[in-house]
Amino acid sequence: MEGQTLGSRGLSEKPAATSPGLSSLGAVFILLKSALGAGLLNFPWAFHKAGGVAPAFLVELVSLVFLISGLVILAYAASVSGQATYQGVVGGLCGPAIGKLCEACFIINLLMISVAFLRVIGDQLEKLCDFLLSSAPPALQPWYTDQRFTLPLLSVLVILPLSTPKEISFQKYTSILGTLAACYLALVIMVQYYLGPQGLVREPHPEPSPSSWTSVFSVFPTICFGFQCHEAAVSIYCSMRNQSLSHWALVSVLSLLGCCLVYSLTGLYGFLTFRTDVSADILMSYPGNDGVIIVARVLFAVSIVTVYPIVLFLGRSVMQDFWRRSCCQVCVPRALADPSGLGVRMSLTVLWVAMTLAMALLLPDLSEIIGIIGGISSFFIFIFPGLCLICAISTEPIGPRFKCCLEVWGVVSVLVGTFIFGQSTVAAVLELF
């Protein structure tokens, strides 16, 4: 870390981004869609696991403070370091050792998220085929309804073309569609609460309460899995036309408040509809022959399809950094030395899609390791932003009192993230075994 260079930067200086041109509205939608993923299905179950509406809302509001501060810290760290990727910011400020750890966590987390997304898409396609061919016995279903055919076909025809663009700003168009699809799911769950799902007999349930303080903390991984947009924050910020820190703070607040509204409504009404009988996947609690639910399944699959390319873009950036460093050590043609070139970019994209597709088709049900994904996400939401804040302010001309407050907040973020990672990982491993 070059202290003299970093120390001469101001708080609002822009990082050296490549061809910034993303509008504020586009940034809001991409950030919003990065967070509105498969975690939407788990929030009603998280409300039940937390012990009711009040504890769940309390955990969500506390998390929201750290989530927004983490996004602002990452933008500030990008301004100080001059880097345009998450792993570049962490490596530039915290040193190469922490940077390597960040890259490892980054690639593992994004791979697991991509696999989970493909499994969710495959499950929705399977339910859709069952509905369309409900007259055929399960043993006589046509071969083309199998996930092993439908999921690779969708990956080649839809997901792969959406994942090839060079810049993340292209995703603003698909993010609008994906956000509307996620909002439709929340609307359906709200309407179904008042109309009543088919065949549901409402029985009086006592007001639940947390069984212990650990049950309340156990929903943090679900919230981290749901709100994880921090991996994309630096790339989105560096693609914006207006890169002032205050403007980015407004974008972050609007995005996460919108995301919080959708998640809260889904969790609240899904939990109130089924209470203790709610499934970990809220759509599995509804009858499979309900036309409205079938449409919700299709649109939610569309929503996941639109967020998968964002995750792939971030994972590909780590692979491109590794490719760039490897090419510097050996003599290769100039066309291959540029990882953003069409040939290298397409090869890495195809490799990512093929690898995650194979894992999604071969691995067992991934619902048990959502806690592990949420635990790893705590690194990107709490730990790495806290470390970046501590390292960044050490080189900035800041007043001692304000600097002390920022250092305390950085330490708190690291400690909270460490606690969530340890608690969620231990709980997930115990559940697996």
C-alpha positions as CSV (number, residue, x, y, z in Angstrom):
1,M,0.0,0.0,0.0
2,E,1.5,3.3,-1.0
3,G,0.8,5.7,1.8
4,Q,1.9,8.8,0.1
5,T,-0.4,8.3,-2.9
6,L,-3.4,7.2,-0.8
7,G,-2.9,10.0,1.7
8,S,-3.2,12.6,-1.0
9,R,-6.6,11.5,-2.0
10,G,-9.8,13.3,-0.8
11,L,-12.9,11.7,0.6
12,S,-14.9,12.3,-2.5
13,E,-12.3,11.6,-5.2
14,K,-13.4,9.1,-7.9
15,P,-11.6,5.9,-8.6
16,A,-10.0,5.3,-11.9
17,A,-13.0,3.6,-13.5
18,T,-13.2,2.5,-17.1
19,S,-15.7,4.3,-19.2
20,P,-18.2,5.2,-16.5
21,G,-21.7,5.8,-17.9
22,L,-24.3,4.2,-15.7
23,S,-27.1,6.4,-14.6
24,S,-28.3,6.7,-11.0
25,L,-31.6,4.9,-11.8
26,G,-29.7,2.1,-13.6
27,A,-27.5,1.8,-10.5
28,V,-30.5,1.6,-8.2
29,F,-32.0,-1.2,-10.3
30,I,-28.8,-3.2,-10.6
31,L,-28.1,-2.9,-6.9
32,L,-31.7,-3.8,-6.1
33,K,-31.8,-6.8,-8.4
34,S,-28.4,-8.0,-7.0
35,A,-30.1,-8.3,-3.6
36,L,-33.5,-9.6,-4.8
37,G,-32.5,-13.2,-5.4
38,A,-33.4,-16.6,-4.1
39,G,-33.4,-15.4,-0.6
40,L,-36.9,-14.0,-1.2
41,L,-38.3,-17.5,-0.9
42,N,-36.7,-18.0,2.6
43,F,-37.9,-14.9,4.4
44,P,-41.3,-16.3,5.6
45,W,-39.4,-19.2,7.1
46,A,-36.9,-16.8,8.7
47,F,-39.8,-14.9,10.3
48,H,-41.0,-18.2,11.8
49,K,-37.4,-19.2,12.9
50,A,-36.9,-15.8,14.6
51,G,-39.9,-16.3,16.7
52,G,-42.5,-14.0,15.1
53,V,-42.9,-10.7,13.4
54,A,-41.4,-8.4,16.0
55,P,-38.0,-10.2,16.5
56,A,-37.7,-10.7,12.7
57,F,-38.3,-7.0,12.0
58,L,-35.8,-6.0,14.7
59,V,-33.1,-8.2,13.3
60,E,-33.8,-6.9,9.8
61,L,-33.6,-3.2,10.9
62,V,-30.3,-3.8,12.8
63,S,-28.9,-5.6,9.7
64,L,-30.0,-2.7,7.5
65,V,-27.8,-0.3,9.3
66,F,-24.7,-2.4,8.7
67,L,-25.8,-3.2,5.1
68,I,-26.1,0.5,4.1
69,S,-22.9,1.5,5.9
70,G,-21.0,-1.4,4.2
71,L,-22.0,-0.1,0.8
72,V,-20.9,3.4,1.6
73,I,-17.6,2.2,3.1
74,L,-16.9,0.2,-0.1
75,A,-17.4,3.2,-2.3
76,Y,-15.2,5.3,0.0
77,A,-12.5,2.6,-0.1
78,A,-12.8,2.5,-3.9
79,S,-12.2,6.2,-4.0
80,V,-9.1,5.9,-1.8
81,S,-7.6,2.9,-3.4
82,G,-8.4,3.8,-7.0
83,Q,-9.4,0.2,-7.7
84,A,-12.5,-0.8,-9.7
85,T,-13.3,-4.3,-8.3
86,Y,-14.1,-5.5,-4.8
87,Q,-11.1,-7.8,-4.5
88,G,-8.9,-5.0,-5.9
89,V,-10.1,-2.6,-3.3
90,V,-9.5,-5.1,-0.4
91,G,-6.0,-6.1,-1.8
92,G,-5.0,-2.5,-2.4
93,L,-5.9,-1.3,1.1
94,C,-5.4,-4.3,3.3
95,G,-2.4,-5.9,1.7
96,P,-1.8,-8.9,-0.6
97,A,-2.5,-11.5,2.1
98,I,-6.0,-10.2,2.9
99,G,-6.5,-9.7,-0.8
100,K,-5.8,-13.3,-1.6
101,L,-8.3,-14.3,1.2
102,C,-10.9,-12.0,-0.3
103,E,-10.4,-13.6,-3.8
104,A,-10.8,-17.1,-2.4
105,C,-13.9,-16.2,-0.4
106,F,-15.2,-14.2,-3.4
107,I,-15.0,-17.0,-5.9
108,I,-16.3,-19.7,-3.5
109,N,-19.3,-17.6,-2.5
110,L,-20.2,-16.6,-6.0
111,L,-19.9,-20.2,-7.2
112,M,-22.2,-21.4,-4.5
113,I,-24.7,-18.7,-5.2
114,S,-24.7,-19.4,-8.9
115,V,-25.3,-23.1,-8.2
116,A,-28.1,-22.3,-5.8
117,F,-29.7,-20.0,-8.4
118,L,-29.6,-22.7,-11.0
119,R,-31.2,-25.2,-8.6
120,V,-34.0,-22.7,-7.9
121,I,-34.6,-22.2,-11.6
122,G,-34.5,-26.0,-12.2
123,D,-37.1,-26.6,-9.4
124,Q,-39.4,-23.9,-10.8
125,L,-39.1,-25.4,-14.3
126,E,-39.9,-28.9,-12.9
127,K,-43.0,-27.6,-11.1
128,L,-44.1,-25.9,-14.3
129,C,-43.7,-29.1,-16.4
130,D,-45.7,-31.0,-13.7
131,F,-48.5,-28.5,-14.0
132,L,-48.6,-28.5,-17.8
133,L,-48.5,-32.4,-17.9
134,S,-50.6,-33.0,-14.9
135,S,-52.6,-35.8,-16.7
136,A,-49.5,-37.9,-17.2
137,P,-48.2,-40.2,-14.4
138,P,-44.9,-39.1,-12.9
139,A,-43.2,-42.3,-14.1
140,L,-44.3,-41.6,-17.7
141,Q,-43.2,-37.9,-17.9
142,P,-41.6,-37.1,-21.3
143,W,-37.8,-36.9,-21.3
144,Y,-37.8,-33.3,-22.3
145,T,-39.4,-32.3,-19.0
146,D,-36.4,-33.5,-17.0
147,Q,-34.1,-30.9,-15.3
148,R,-31.2,-32.5,-17.0
149,F,-32.6,-31.3,-20.3
150,T,-34.5,-28.1,-19.5
151,L,-31.8,-26.5,-17.4
152,P,-28.9,-26.9,-19.8
153,L,-31.2,-25.8,-22.6
154,L,-32.2,-22.6,-20.7
155,S,-28.5,-22.0,-19.8
156,V,-27.4,-22.1,-23.4
157,L,-30.3,-20.2,-25.0
158,V,-30.9,-17.5,-22.3
159,I,-28.4,-17.4,-19.4
160,L,-25.2,-17.6,-21.5
161,P,-26.1,-14.7,-24.0
162,L,-27.1,-12.5,-21.0
163,S,-23.8,-13.2,-19.3
164,T,-21.4,-12.3,-22.2
165,P,-21.4,-8.4,-22.1
166,K,-18.2,-6.8,-21.1
167,E,-19.7,-4.1,-18.8
168,I,-22.1,-4.5,-15.9
169,S,-24.1,-1.5,-17.0
170,F,-25.8,-3.7,-19.6
171,Q,-27.6,-5.5,-16.8
172,K,-29.7,-2.4,-16.0
173,Y,-32.2,-3.5,-18.7
174,T,-32.7,-7.0,-17.4
175,S,-32.6,-5.8,-13.8
176,I,-35.8,-3.8,-14.3
177,L,-37.6,-6.9,-15.6
178,G,-36.2,-9.0,-12.7
179,T,-37.2,-6.5,-10.1
180,L,-40.8,-6.4,-11.4
181,A,-41.0,-10.2,-11.4
182,A,-39.8,-10.3,-7.7
183,C,-42.4,-7.7,-6.8
184,Y,-45.1,-9.8,-8.4
185,L,-44.2,-12.7,-6.1
186,A,-44.5,-10.4,-3.1
187,L,-47.9,-9.2,-4.4
188,V,-49.2,-12.7,-4.9
189,I,-48.2,-13.7,-1.3
190,M,-50.0,-10.6,0.0
191,V,-53.1,-11.3,-2.0
192,Q,-53.1,-15.0,-1.1
193,Y,-53.1,-14.1,2.6
194,Y,-56.4,-12.3,2.3
195,L,-58.0,-14.7,-0.2
196,G,-56.6,-17.9,1.4
197,P,-54.7,-20.5,-0.5
198,Q,-56.7,-23.5,-1.9
199,G,-57.3,-26.2,0.6
200,L,-55.8,-24.2,3.5
201,V,-57.8,-24.5,6.8
202,R,-57.0,-21.6,9.1
203,E,-56.6,-22.6,12.7
204,P,-55.9,-20.4,15.6
205,H,-52.2,-20.3,16.4
206,P,-50.7,-18.9,19.6
207,E,-48.4,-16.0,19.1
208,P,-44.9,-17.4,18.7
209,S,-42.0,-16.3,20.7
210,P,-38.2,-16.9,20.3
211,S,-37.2,-20.2,21.9
212,S,-33.8,-18.7,22.8
213,W,-31.6,-15.8,21.8
214,T,-29.7,-18.1,19.4
215,S,-32.9,-18.7,17.4
216,V,-33.0,-14.9,16.8
217,F,-29.4,-14.7,15.7
218,S,-29.8,-17.8,13.5
219,V,-31.8,-15.8,10.9
220,F,-28.8,-13.5,10.3
221,P,-27.4,-15.9,7.6
222,T,-30.8,-15.8,5.8
223,I,-30.8,-12.0,5.8
224,C,-27.2,-11.9,4.6
225,F,-28.0,-14.3,1.8
226,G,-31.0,-12.2,0.9
227,F,-29.4,-8.8,1.0
228,Q,-26.1,-9.7,-0.5
229,C,-25.4,-7.0,-3.1
230,H,-22.1,-5.9,-1.7
231,E,-20.0,-8.0,-4.0
232,A,-21.3,-5.9,-6.9
233,A,-21.1,-2.6,-5.1
234,V,-17.6,-1.5,-6.2
235,S,-18.3,-2.5,-9.9
236,I,-21.6,-0.6,-9.9
237,Y,-20.1,2.4,-8.2
238,C,-17.2,2.6,-10.6
239,S,-19.5,2.4,-13.6
240,M,-21.6,5.4,-12.6
241,R,-21.4,8.8,-14.2
242,N,-21.8,10.6,-10.8
243,Q,-19.4,9.0,-8.4
244,S,-19.7,11.4,-5.5
245,L,-19.9,9.6,-2.1
246,S,-23.1,11.4,-1.0
247,H,-24.8,10.5,-4.3
248,W,-23.8,6.8,-3.9
249,A,-25.1,6.9,-0.3
250,L,-28.5,8.0,-1.7
251,V,-28.4,5.2,-4.3
252,S,-27.6,2.7,-1.6
253,V,-30.4,3.8,0.7
254,L,-33.0,3.8,-2.0
255,S,-32.0,0.4,-3.2
256,L,-31.9,-1.3,0.2
257,L,-35.1,0.3,1.4
258,G,-36.9,-0.9,-1.7
259,C,-35.4,-4.4,-1.2
260,C,-36.3,-4.3,2.5
261,L,-39.9,-3.4,1.6
262,V,-40.2,-6.4,-0.8
263,Y,-38.5,-8.8,1.6
264,S,-40.5,-7.6,4.6
265,L,-43.9,-7.9,2.9
266,T,-43.0,-11.3,1.6
267,G,-41.8,-12.5,5.0
268,L,-44.7,-11.0,6.9
269,Y,-47.6,-12.2,4.8
270,G,-46.0,-15.6,4.0
271,F,-45.5,-16.2,7.7
272,L,-49.0,-15.0,8.7
273,T,-50.6,-17.2,6.1
274,F,-48.9,-20.5,7.2
275,R,-47.5,-19.7,10.6
276,T,-45.6,-22.7,12.0
277,D,-46.4,-24.8,8.8
278,V,-44.4,-22.5,6.5
279,S,-41.8,-24.2,4.3
280,A,-38.2,-23.0,3.8
281,D,-39.3,-22.4,0.2
282,I,-42.5,-20.4,0.5
283,L,-43.8,-21.5,-2.9
284,M,-43.7,-25.1,-1.7
285,S,-46.4,-24.2,0.9
286,Y,-48.9,-23.4,-1.9
287,P,-50.8,-26.0,-4.0
288,G,-49.0,-26.9,-7.2
289,N,-52.1,-26.6,-9.4
290,D,-52.9,-22.9,-8.5
291,G,-52.6,-20.9,-11.7
292,V,-51.6,-17.7,-9.9
293,I,-48.8,-19.6,-8.1
294,I,-47.6,-21.1,-11.3
295,V,-47.3,-17.7,-12.9
296,A,-45.4,-16.6,-9.8
297,R,-43.0,-19.6,-10.2
298,V,-42.4,-18.6,-13.8
299,L,-41.8,-15.0,-13.1
300,F,-39.5,-15.8,-10.1
301,A,-37.5,-18.1,-12.4
302,V,-37.2,-15.1,-14.7
303,S,-36.1,-13.0,-11.8
304,I,-33.3,-15.4,-10.9
305,V,-32.3,-15.7,-14.6
306,T,-31.7,-11.9,-14.6
307,V,-29.6,-11.9,-11.5
308,Y,-27.4,-14.8,-12.4
309,P,-25.4,-12.8,-15.0
310,I,-24.6,-10.2,-12.4
311,V,-23.1,-12.9,-10.1
312,L,-21.2,-14.4,-13.1
313,F,-19.8,-10.9,-14.0
314,L,-18.3,-10.6,-10.5
315,G,-16.9,-14.1,-10.5
316,R,-15.4,-13.6,-14.0
317,S,-13.7,-10.4,-12.8
318,V,-11.7,-12.5,-10.3
319,M,-10.8,-15.0,-13.0
320,Q,-9.7,-12.2,-15.3
321,D,-7.5,-10.7,-12.6
322,F,-5.8,-14.2,-12.2
323,W,-5.5,-14.5,-16.0
324,R,-3.9,-11.0,-16.2
325,R,-1.3,-11.9,-13.5
326,S,-0.5,-15.2,-15.1
327,C,0.0,-13.6,-18.5
328,C,2.5,-11.2,-17.0
329,Q,4.7,-14.1,-15.9
330,V,4.8,-15.8,-19.3
331,C,5.0,-14.6,-22.9
332,V,1.6,-14.9,-24.6
333,P,0.1,-13.1,-27.7
334,R,-1.3,-9.7,-27.0
335,A,-4.8,-10.9,-28.0
336,L,-4.8,-13.5,-25.2
337,A,-3.1,-11.2,-22.7
338,D,-6.2,-9.0,-22.5
339,P,-8.7,-10.8,-20.2
340,S,-11.5,-8.4,-21.3
341,G,-11.1,-9.4,-25.0
342,L,-13.9,-11.4,-26.6
343,G,-12.1,-14.7,-26.8
344,V,-10.9,-14.8,-23.2
345,R,-14.1,-13.3,-21.9
346,M,-16.3,-15.9,-23.8
347,S,-14.1,-18.8,-22.7
348,L,-14.3,-17.7,-19.0
349,T,-18.1,-17.2,-19.3
350,V,-18.6,-20.6,-20.8
351,L,-16.4,-22.2,-18.2
352,W,-18.4,-20.6,-15.3
353,V,-21.8,-21.6,-16.8
354,A,-20.6,-25.1,-17.5
355,M,-19.1,-25.6,-14.1
356,T,-22.1,-24.2,-12.1
357,L,-24.5,-26.2,-14.3
358,A,-22.7,-29.4,-13.6
359,M,-22.6,-28.8,-9.9
360,A,-26.3,-27.9,-9.9
361,L,-27.2,-31.1,-11.7
362,L,-24.9,-33.4,-9.7
363,L,-25.0,-32.0,-6.1
364,P,-27.8,-32.9,-3.7
365,D,-30.3,-30.4,-2.3
366,L,-28.6,-27.2,-1.4
367,S,-31.1,-25.9,1.1
368,E,-29.0,-27.2,4.0
369,I,-26.0,-25.0,3.1
370,I,-27.8,-21.7,2.8
371,G,-26.4,-21.0,6.2
372,I,-22.9,-21.5,4.9
373,I,-23.5,-19.1,2.0
374,G,-24.9,-16.6,4.4
375,G,-21.9,-17.1,6.6
376,I,-19.4,-16.5,3.8
377,S,-21.5,-13.4,2.8
378,S,-20.8,-11.9,6.2
379,F,-17.2,-11.4,5.0
380,F,-18.3,-9.1,2.2
381,I,-21.0,-7.3,4.2
382,F,-19.2,-6.8,7.5
383,I,-15.6,-8.0,7.8
384,F,-13.9,-6.8,4.6
385,P,-15.7,-3.4,4.6
386,G,-14.7,-2.9,8.3
387,L,-11.0,-3.8,7.5
388,C,-11.1,-1.4,4.4
389,L,-12.4,1.4,6.6
390,I,-9.7,1.0,9.2
391,C,-7.0,0.8,6.6
392,A,-8.3,3.7,4.5
393,I,-8.7,6.3,7.2
394,S,-5.2,5.6,8.4
395,T,-4.0,7.4,5.3
396,E,-6.6,10.2,5.2
397,P,-6.3,13.7,6.7
398,I,-9.3,13.3,9.1
399,G,-9.9,14.9,12.5
400,P,-8.9,12.7,15.5
401,R,-12.4,12.5,17.0
402,F,-14.1,11.6,13.7
403,K,-11.3,9.2,12.9
404,C,-11.7,7.4,16.2
405,C,-15.4,7.0,15.6
406,L,-14.8,5.5,12.2
407,E,-12.2,3.1,13.6
408,V,-14.6,2.0,16.3
409,W,-17.3,1.4,13.7
410,G,-14.8,-0.6,11.6
411,V,-13.9,-2.8,14.5
412,V,-17.6,-3.3,15.4
413,S,-18.3,-4.4,11.8
414,V,-15.4,-6.9,11.8
415,L,-16.5,-8.3,15.2
416,V,-20.2,-8.6,14.2
417,G,-19.2,-10.3,10.9
418,T,-16.9,-12.7,12.6
419,F,-19.7,-13.7,15.1
420,I,-22.2,-14.2,12.3
421,F,-19.8,-16.3,10.3
422,G,-18.8,-18.5,13.2
423,Q,-22.4,-19.0,14.4
424,S,-23.9,-19.7,11.0
425,T,-21.1,-22.0,9.8
426,V,-21.2,-24.1,13.0
427,A,-25.0,-24.3,12.8
428,A,-25.0,-25.3,9.2
429,V,-22.3,-27.9,9.7
430,L,-24.1,-29.4,12.7
431,E,-27.3,-29.5,10.6
432,L,-25.5,-31.3,7.7
433,F,-24.1,-34.0,10.0
